[in-house]
């Protein structure tokens, strides 16, 4: 394992963090009831993670059972000394009083009297930025809890446009940021660099899942990264950026640890650079793939044009059609976590094309993406019960 200074927190944390989002049954209510198979998986995974040198454990109130699971595993089952690991959790109440109440509940579920890193969960747009960071708001309450010693360091997580991420960093309220940055989504690099300038710790979210379903990457990508796996190469890509200190790896099984060990040492060599050049060249497989659409990201059509075009590029140039379907069909379900309407003919007709280059057939690009990636929802029809 390798360790890096997590920005101004001054904590030395492992470059791999054990996330708490993907354990079996994690998303099922009730949150405090842990099934036997979930507990067994948690015990095994935490033990393997600590043995591998991982010292940062991440979870969130929104991951339903995750905090309770970690509380039981770390304290009741394995009896791990509290000072031997860092604990990160998150939450996103709208008010100061709700924020304090949530933290109190999280301390109970996690069976601890302090939290090392607390992130306000999901500063995902301008409105949420204003509400969460306002005077007397929830983040101000987190800073009070820090003064009381209940929380050691305050940060935020985000799926926002890069402009909102940068604005959040500039407030000076935070000591770390959890954000998306990986080879197949490099848009946030300016925020990563700003975080380094401000000495914030940088935590990369979901590089293997939202980074392109790299655990199930298409053969084209596997061939390009060989002899590394796509996951191993992408991890090295993230960690070769000096501002990045840690990332999650989607670890839930013993086999994941074997793949994780293959990233070390994380030094960026000529081999990794040649792979990047090869992957970069794939963008030439589609003549329009270099157009990203950020100049019209708040278009009146309501379509999240930059994200749709990114998914189109991944499908056309890298063979990531299944990943594209997975992400595209979350539109209109994930609200501010993945905002935007589907690129239907009706919505496409409302696009303002005045800022679109003349050589870009944007309407055609969006329409074909919708046709290939959209999966209609199957409506369940409840039949009347048979009559006697």
C-alpha positions as MATLAB code, in Angstrom:
seq = 'XXXXXXXXXXXXXXXXXXXXXXXXXXXXXXXXXXXXXXXXXXXXXXXXXXXXXXXXXXXXXXXXXXXXXXXXXXXXXXXXXXXXXXXXXXXXXXXXXXXXXXXXXXXXXXXXXXXXXXXXXXXXXXXXXXXXXXXXXXXXXXXXXXXXXXXXXXXXXXXXXXXXXXXXXXXXXXXXXXXXXXXXXXXXXXXXXXXXXXXXXXXXXXXXXXXXXXXXXXXXXXXXXXXXXXXXXXXXXXXXXXXXXXXXXXXXXXXXXXXXXXXXXXXXXXXXXXXXXXXXXXXXXXXXXXXXXXXXXXXXXXXXXXXXXXXXXXXXXXXXXXXXXXXXXXXXXXXXXXXXXXXXXXXXXXXXXXXXXXXXXXXXXXXXXXXXXXXXXXXXXXXXXXXX';
ca = [
       0.000    0.000    0.000;
       1.035    3.591   -0.569;
       0.011    6.594    1.516;
      -0.412   10.277    0.737;
      -1.001   13.440    2.729;
      -4.731   14.250    2.493;
      -4.363   17.968    1.954;
      -4.616   20.351    4.878;
      -6.114   17.614    7.076;
      -2.474   16.463    7.408;
      -3.648   12.845    7.617;
      -1.673   10.174    5.796;
      -4.254    8.032    4.055;
      -4.018    4.976    1.833;
      -4.333    5.625   -1.899;
      -7.116    3.033   -1.943;
     -10.187    3.698    0.199;
     -12.644    0.991    1.228;
     -16.055    2.233    0.113;
     -19.299    1.161    1.755;
     -21.780    1.463   -1.088;
     -21.738   -1.977   -2.696;
     -22.177   -4.611   -0.016;
     -25.003   -7.122   -0.459;
     -28.442   -5.808    0.519;
     -26.914   -2.439    1.503;
     -29.711   -0.424   -0.116;
     -32.564   -2.337    1.519;
     -34.601   -0.982    4.408;
     -34.716   -1.235    7.378;
     -31.308    0.358    7.758;
     -30.469   -1.141   11.156;
     -31.192   -4.765   10.242;
     -28.097   -6.499    8.832;
     -28.686   -9.863    7.094;
     -26.278  -12.677    7.880;
     -24.752  -12.729    4.381;
     -24.196   -8.965    4.462;
     -22.475   -9.177    7.843;
     -20.261  -12.043    6.691;
     -19.276  -10.149    3.557;
     -18.531   -7.048    5.624;
     -16.340   -8.934    8.089;
     -14.328  -10.613    5.364;
     -13.906   -7.461    3.287;
     -12.902   -5.209    6.172;
     -10.401   -7.764    7.434;
      -8.826   -8.113    3.986;
      -8.770   -4.338    3.520;
      -6.996   -3.676    6.802;
      -4.547   -6.513    6.133;
      -3.806   -4.885    2.743;
      -2.921   -1.618    4.462;
      -6.103    0.341    3.681;
      -6.668    2.853    6.461;
      -9.574    4.934    5.109;
     -13.148    3.606    5.304;
     -15.912    5.530    3.557;
     -19.694    5.380    3.844;
     -22.758    7.648    3.966;
     -26.166    7.998    5.570;
     -27.635    7.547    2.102;
     -26.118    4.075    1.715;
     -28.875    2.805    4.068;
     -27.359   -0.200    5.922;
     -23.718    0.700    5.356;
     -23.049    2.720    8.500;
     -24.717    0.143   10.751;
     -22.753   -2.619    9.014;
     -19.435   -0.886    9.564;
     -20.331   -0.144   13.178;
     -20.966   -3.819   13.854;
     -17.987   -5.139   11.892;
     -15.364   -2.723   13.188;
     -16.468   -2.775   16.825;
     -18.503   -5.881   17.652;
     -17.009   -8.434   15.272;
     -13.370   -7.442   14.712;
     -12.802   -5.044   17.644;
     -10.476   -2.843   15.589;
      -8.742   -0.061   17.566;
     -10.394    3.212   16.577;
      -7.086    5.018   16.108;
      -5.902    2.497   13.498;
      -8.198    3.707   10.689;
      -9.852    6.869    9.385;
     -13.631    6.966    9.068;
     -15.385    9.058    6.420;
     -19.125    9.457    6.177;
     -21.546   11.865    4.573;
     -25.024   13.322    4.801;
     -27.059   16.138    3.261;
     -29.758   17.598    5.512;
     -31.069   20.995    4.478;
     -30.964   22.684    7.899;
     -28.510   23.058   10.756;
     -30.748   21.300   13.292;
     -31.340   18.363   10.954;
     -27.596   18.203   10.283;
     -26.756   17.871   13.969;
     -29.457   15.258   14.525;
     -28.177   13.187   11.590;
     -24.597   13.268   12.837;
     -25.762   12.144   16.284;
     -27.569    9.188   14.692;
     -24.560    8.346   12.534;
     -22.291    8.243   15.593;
     -24.641    5.682   17.131;
     -24.809    3.539   13.991;
     -21.028    3.683   13.462;
     -20.434    3.014   17.181;
     -17.896    5.808   17.482;
     -17.615    9.133   19.298;
     -15.980   11.028   16.433;
     -15.804   11.068   12.646;
     -12.475   11.788   10.946;
     -13.836   13.111    7.646;
     -17.414   14.347    7.219;
     -18.553   15.343    3.732;
     -21.739   17.237    2.940;
     -23.177   14.817    0.424;
     -24.033   16.135   -3.018;
     -23.337   19.810   -3.733;
     -24.596   19.032   -7.214;
     -25.857   22.344   -8.563;
     -25.907   26.090   -7.934;
     -29.074   26.029   -5.804;
     -27.776   23.288   -3.505;
     -24.462   25.134   -3.240;
     -26.225   28.284   -2.015;
     -28.518   26.462    0.424;
     -25.870   24.228    1.965;
     -23.188   26.924    2.312;
     -25.388   29.788    3.508;
     -24.957   31.446    6.889;
     -26.753   29.374    9.500;
     -26.967   26.395    7.147;
     -25.964   22.736    7.491;
     -22.289   23.168    6.591;
     -21.914   25.893    9.194;
     -23.316   23.375   11.687;
     -20.726   20.809   10.605;
     -18.045   23.382   11.362;
     -19.538   23.843   14.850;
     -19.382   20.085   15.343;
     -15.747   20.287   14.285;
     -15.104   22.883   16.987;
     -16.707   20.484   19.468;
     -14.384   17.661   18.357;
     -17.198   15.439   17.062;
     -15.943   15.896   13.500;
     -12.246   16.289   12.750;
     -12.406   17.543    9.154;
     -15.234   18.895    6.951;
     -15.455   18.414    3.184;
     -18.026   17.858    0.468;
     -18.899   15.394   -2.268;
     -20.201   16.477   -5.637;
     -21.577   15.442   -9.024;
     -21.873   19.085  -10.069;
     -20.676   20.899  -13.170;
     -17.048   21.901  -12.743;
     -17.985   25.573  -12.309;
     -20.011   24.762   -9.167;
     -17.243   22.523   -7.810;
     -14.713   25.328   -8.207;
     -17.057   27.799   -6.522;
     -17.500   25.408   -3.578;
     -13.744   25.001   -3.189;
     -13.285   28.771   -3.296;
     -15.536   29.286   -0.236;
     -12.726   28.212    2.091;
     -15.208   26.156    4.129;
     -13.775   22.765    3.232;
     -10.682   20.641    3.796;
     -11.375   17.930    1.209;
     -13.519   17.180   -1.829;
     -14.921   13.921   -3.209;
     -15.446   14.222   -6.967;
     -15.413   12.406  -10.310;
     -12.176   12.408  -12.264;
     -10.771    9.521  -14.305;
      -9.589    8.787  -17.831;
     -13.075    8.540  -19.315;
     -14.211   11.762  -17.628;
     -11.470   14.392  -17.348;
     -13.704   17.465  -17.311;
     -13.062   18.148  -13.605;
      -9.281   18.470  -13.904;
      -9.402   22.241  -13.280;
     -11.257   21.634  -10.002;
      -8.688   18.990   -9.032;
      -5.889   21.483   -9.684;
      -7.707   24.212   -7.756;
      -8.145   21.838   -4.823;
      -4.393   21.272   -4.799;
      -3.771   25.024   -4.930;
      -6.065   25.453   -1.895;
      -4.512   22.372   -0.224;
      -7.756   20.369   -0.113;
      -7.594   16.602    0.005;
      -8.904   15.024   -3.211;
     -10.903   11.781   -3.146;
     -11.940   10.226   -6.486;
     -15.445    8.754   -6.528;
     -16.341    5.529   -8.335;
     -13.556    5.378  -10.950;
     -14.357    1.774  -11.850;
     -18.165    1.941  -12.025;
     -19.127    5.446  -13.168;
     -15.697    5.597  -14.775;
     -16.935    3.229  -17.489;
     -17.952   -0.123  -15.922;
     -14.274   -1.053  -16.117;
     -14.912   -4.348  -14.335;
     -16.786   -5.299  -17.513;
     -14.821   -3.291  -20.068;
     -15.147   -4.043  -23.805;
     -12.376   -6.050  -25.438;
     -11.152   -2.986  -27.317;
     -10.285   -1.272  -24.036;
      -8.844   -4.455  -22.488;
      -6.521   -4.896  -25.453;
      -5.372   -1.289  -25.210;
      -4.459   -1.463  -21.499;
      -2.820   -4.909  -21.596;
      -0.788   -6.156  -19.669;
      -2.673   -4.115  -17.063;
      -6.420   -4.478  -16.653;
      -8.512   -1.390  -17.460;
      -9.086   -0.923  -13.732;
      -5.381   -1.063  -12.940;
      -4.446    1.338  -15.732;
      -7.195    3.817  -14.853;
      -6.127    3.748  -11.190;
      -2.592    4.637  -12.189;
      -3.974    7.359  -14.451;
      -5.842    8.920  -11.521;
      -2.968    8.617   -9.077;
      -0.361   10.039  -11.433;
      -2.096   13.390  -10.871;
      -0.234   14.898   -7.864;
      -3.405   16.452   -6.412;
      -5.182   13.081   -6.046;
      -4.623   11.260   -2.768;
      -7.119    8.408   -2.703;
      -9.889    6.671   -4.631;
     -12.457    3.957   -4.101;
     -11.973    0.614   -5.830;
     -15.372   -1.079   -5.534;
     -13.936   -3.759   -3.267;
     -16.449   -6.345   -2.061;
     -14.790   -9.668   -2.914;
     -11.413  -11.314   -2.286;
     -10.582  -11.298   -6.014;
     -10.807   -7.494   -6.035;
      -7.819   -7.301   -3.693;
      -5.680   -9.315   -6.082;
      -6.441   -6.857   -8.884;
      -5.808   -3.949   -6.513;
      -2.299   -5.174   -5.674;
      -1.457   -4.998   -9.373;
      -1.556   -1.192   -9.337;
       1.578   -0.953   -7.182;
       3.921    0.757   -7.592;
       1.717    3.549   -8.898;
       4.481    5.385  -10.761;
       3.506    6.575  -14.264;
       5.933    5.023  -16.748;
       6.450    4.924  -20.499;
       4.178    1.866  -20.651;
       1.204    3.722  -19.153;
       1.850    6.734  -21.364;
       1.837    4.568  -24.505;
      -1.492    3.132  -23.402;
      -2.890    6.628  -22.969;
      -1.753    7.603  -26.467;
      -3.488    4.530  -27.864;
      -6.709    5.220  -25.965;
      -6.588    8.867  -27.003;
      -6.373    7.794  -30.651;
      -9.725    5.997  -30.448;
     -11.533    9.336  -30.487;
     -10.701    9.446  -34.204;
     -13.072    6.521  -34.748;
     -15.947    9.005  -34.887;
     -15.616   12.308  -36.729;
     -17.787   14.226  -34.284;
     -16.591   12.736  -30.982;
     -14.356   15.666  -30.070;
     -17.372   17.999  -29.727;
     -18.382   18.012  -26.055;
     -21.260   20.492  -25.978;
     -20.286   22.324  -22.793;
     -20.946   25.656  -24.496;
     -24.680   24.801  -24.426;
     -24.919   22.783  -21.203;
     -27.862   24.861  -19.896;
     -29.774   24.640  -23.168;
     -33.556   25.332  -22.987;
     -34.286   21.820  -24.282;
     -33.523   20.417  -20.825;
     -31.288   17.732  -22.357;
     -28.006   17.298  -20.506;
     -26.168   17.628  -23.797;
     -22.553   17.276  -22.524;
     -23.356   14.021  -20.695;
     -25.310   12.587  -23.628;
     -22.419   13.400  -25.965;
     -19.938   11.850  -23.548;
     -21.951    8.622  -23.523;
     -22.140    8.759  -27.303;
     -18.346    9.095  -27.531;
     -17.797    6.166  -25.174;
     -20.180    4.046  -27.249;
     -18.831    5.072  -30.660;
     -15.114    5.209  -29.866;
     -14.569    2.738  -27.038;
     -17.348    0.178  -27.433;
     -18.930    1.081  -24.084;
     -22.523    0.716  -25.202;
     -23.690   -1.186  -22.125;
     -22.200    1.441  -19.857;
     -23.934    4.080  -21.949;
     -27.291    2.351  -21.486;
     -26.718    2.122  -17.743;
     -26.024    5.841  -17.357;
     -28.387    7.197  -20.013;
     -31.422    5.514  -18.517;
     -30.840    7.187  -15.166;
     -31.902   10.529  -16.643;
     -35.213   11.753  -15.204;
     -34.765    9.396  -12.240;
     -31.707   10.722  -10.422;
     -32.830   14.375  -10.170;
     -29.829   16.511   -9.221;
     -27.483   13.514   -9.113;
     -27.835   13.073  -12.884;
     -30.093   15.846  -14.193;
     -31.484   16.094  -17.687;
     -34.243   14.939  -20.028;
     -34.014   12.184  -22.617;
     -33.029   13.255  -26.130;
     -36.469   12.623  -27.594;
     -37.529   14.254  -30.851;
     -39.699   16.689  -28.894;
     -36.863   17.764  -26.620;
     -34.379   17.912  -29.483;
     -36.680   20.311  -31.325;
     -36.245   22.811  -28.479;
     -32.452   23.029  -28.751;
     -30.953   26.456  -29.363;
     -28.446   25.774  -32.135;
     -27.048   29.299  -32.269;
     -23.861   28.356  -30.410;
     -23.321   24.992  -32.115;
     -20.587   24.874  -34.804;
     -22.035   24.573  -38.309;
     -20.152   21.326  -38.994;
     -21.675   19.545  -35.979;
     -24.945   17.682  -36.719;
     -25.998   17.884  -33.079;
     -29.626   16.880  -33.566;
     -28.623   13.750  -35.462;
     -26.007   12.874  -32.832;
     -28.477   13.168  -29.974;
     -31.227   11.309  -31.818;
     -29.038    8.313  -32.658;
     -27.739    8.196  -29.092;
     -31.269    8.084  -27.735;
     -32.221    5.372  -30.221;
     -29.264    3.164  -29.252;
     -29.124    3.729  -25.494;
     -32.697    4.296  -24.348;
     -34.487    1.349  -22.783;
     -38.260    1.849  -22.385;
     -39.547    1.142  -18.910;
     -41.772   -1.889  -18.633;
     -44.968   -0.896  -16.898;
     -46.418   -3.506  -14.589;
     -50.167   -3.833  -15.115;
     -51.988   -4.964  -12.057;
     -54.761   -7.320  -13.051;
     -58.020   -7.401  -11.195;
     -58.344  -10.377   -8.901;
     -60.591  -13.104  -10.331;
     -64.192  -12.877   -9.330;
     -66.148  -15.840   -7.988;
];
